[in-house]
């Protein structure tokens, strides 16, 4: 019986130190690469069961290298500090778009965003999801379409919809730069604008629809 008295508290301690599935993990106000625990509150890099959160903890526009392939349950942007509009963004930076960010069913929540979001990496979707995008940026944005959510390829890059459906809600603009190749799936437009800076390649089964 003694081993149980020793191991049980240890198991409880380990469970208590791990983030719960689906929890938000907050980005710190630094430029430490996103695949490094030092970039995140609690020292834990978000995983496929977590939402990566940028909130008022980040005191100004924030550009951070992705640092490697990452898989998150989703992304949430809220009241990031700093002057709004123009060139002030939250940026998931990636030279040459060399790495892949996989996004799960929590999608992208920018309903309360104060800053635009720019993603430079390749992207793969891991399930049906909603992108709720507010009008966070009344300036031109990095691509020049009043971007609120901008996928801004730094080189030829894939955007793999994985056969899933993205439902775009909110009045904000989603913009894809040239350089992305979109694979099969559906982008369902409830509201707002979807723009492509041509040429953006798309395989025949890709679709953007509106309701």
SVG drawing of the C-alpha trace seen along z (x, -y; Angstrom):
<svg xmlns="http://www.w3.org/2000/svg" viewBox="-28 -55 41 57">
<polyline fill="none" stroke="black" stroke-width="0.4" points="0.0,0.0 2.9,-2.4 3.6,-3.0 0.1,-4.3 0.5,-6.8 3.6,-8.1 2.4,-8.0 -1.1,-9.4 0.0,-12.9 2.6,-12.9 -0.1,-12.2 -2.2,-15.0 0.7,-17.4 1.5,-16.5 -2.2,-17.0 -2.3,-20.3 0.7,-21.6 -0.7,-20.7 -3.1,-23.1 -6.6,-21.8 -7.8,-20.8 -9.5,-23.8 -8.0,-26.4 -6.7,-29.7 -3.0,-30.3 -2.0,-33.9 0.8,-35.4 3.3,-37.5 4.4,-40.9 7.7,-39.9 9.1,-38.7 10.2,-35.2 9.4,-32.6 6.0,-31.1 7.3,-27.5 9.2,-28.6 7.6,-28.4 9.1,-31.8 6.6,-33.4 3.6,-32.3 2.1,-32.7 2.9,-29.8 5.8,-28.7 3.6,-26.3 3.3,-26.5 -0.3,-26.1 -1.2,-22.7 -4.0,-21.3 -6.4,-21.5 -5.6,-25.1 -6.5,-28.6 -3.6,-31.0 -4.7,-34.3 -3.4,-37.8 -5.0,-40.2 -4.1,-43.3 -1.1,-41.4 0.5,-42.4 0.9,-46.1 1.6,-47.1 1.6,-45.7 3.4,-42.4 5.4,-40.6 6.7,-37.2 8.4,-34.4 6.5,-31.2 9.7,-29.3 8.6,-25.9 5.5,-24.0 2.7,-24.5 -0.8,-23.0 -3.3,-25.1 -7.0,-24.6 -7.6,-28.2 -6.5,-31.8 -8.2,-34.6 -7.3,-38.3 -8.9,-40.9 -7.7,-44.1 -4.0,-44.2 -2.6,-47.6 -0.9,-50.3 -2.0,-52.7 -4.6,-51.2 -4.7,-50.9 -2.1,-51.3 1.0,-49.2 0.2,-48.1 -0.7,-44.4 -0.4,-41.2 1.9,-39.2 2.7,-35.5 5.9,-36.0 7.6,-33.4 10.4,-34.1 9.9,-32.4 6.6,-31.0 8.6,-27.9 6.5,-26.5 2.9,-25.4 0.3,-26.5 -2.5,-24.0 -5.8,-25.4 -8.5,-23.3 -12.2,-23.7 -11.9,-26.8 -11.0,-28.7 -10.1,-32.4 -12.0,-34.7 -11.4,-38.4 -14.9,-39.6 -13.3,-41.9 -10.0,-42.6 -8.3,-46.0 -5.5,-45.1 -5.4,-43.3 -3.9,-39.8 -1.3,-38.9 -0.3,-35.3 2.8,-34.7 3.1,-30.9 1.6,-28.0 -1.8,-27.1 -3.6,-23.8 -7.1,-23.4 -7.9,-20.4 -11.7,-20.7 -14.7,-22.9 -14.4,-26.2 -15.7,-29.8 -13.6,-33.0 -15.4,-35.8 -13.6,-39.0 -14.4,-42.5 -13.4,-45.7 -10.2,-45.9 -8.3,-47.9 -9.6,-51.0 -6.2,-51.6 -4.9,-49.9 -3.2,-46.9 -0.2,-45.1 -1.8,-44.0 -3.8,-47.1 -7.5,-46.1 -8.3,-47.3 -7.2,-43.9 -8.4,-42.8 -7.2,-39.2 -4.4,-38.9 -2.7,-35.8 0.4,-37.3 2.7,-34.8 6.4,-35.6 7.0,-33.0 5.0,-30.4 2.9,-28.8 0.0,-26.3 -3.3,-27.0 -4.8,-23.5 -8.5,-23.8 -8.4,-20.0 -11.9,-19.5 -13.4,-21.4 -15.6,-24.5 -14.7,-27.9 -17.7,-30.0 -16.7,-33.7 -18.7,-35.9 -18.3,-39.5 -18.0,-42.7 -14.2,-42.6 -12.1,-41.9 -10.2,-38.6 -7.4,-39.0 -5.2,-36.4 -2.0,-37.7 -0.6,-36.4 1.6,-33.4 -0.9,-31.1 -2.2,-28.0 -5.6,-27.1 -6.6,-23.4 -10.1,-21.8 -12.6,-23.1 -15.3,-25.8 -15.3,-29.3 -18.8,-30.2 -19.4,-34.0 -22.0,-35.1 -20.9,-38.7 -17.9,-40.9 -15.5,-40.7 -13.1,-38.1 -10.4,-39.5 -7.6,-37.9 -4.6,-39.7 -4.1,-38.0 -2.9,-35.7 -3.9,-33.3 -4.0,-29.7 -6.9,-27.5 -7.6,-23.9 -11.0,-23.2 -12.8,-21.9 -12.1,-25.1 -15.0,-27.4 -16.1,-30.7 -19.8,-31.0 -22.1,-33.6 -25.4,-33.5"/>
</svg>
